[in-house]
Amino acid sequence: MPILKASKKAARKSEKRRERNQYYKVALKKALDFAKKSNYSEEKVQEAIKVIDKLEAKGILHKNTAARKKSKLMAAFNKAKNSAA
């Protein structure tokens, strides 16, 4: 347990941030899952990309991680679109 006042505050801040990050990461996972379950419909893919961009802007996802996730999502979207046509 923290003893110093600053350490206690740091622990509180850390816990709040952990909960907030966890919420956003679950939201990202749900968005990606909805896109997959909808067989990569354009609407769901756009929503997932929007979530990824928001998390990147907030600093929760690193820019390279966001780019990688969007690239993988678009590859799956294009594959599904081409197989349907």
Buried (B, 14 or more C-beta within 10 A) or exposed (E): EEEEEEEEEEEEEEEEEEEEBEEBEEBBEEBBEBBBEBEBBEEBBEBBBEBBEBBBEEEBBEEEEBEEBBEEBEEBBEEBBEEEE
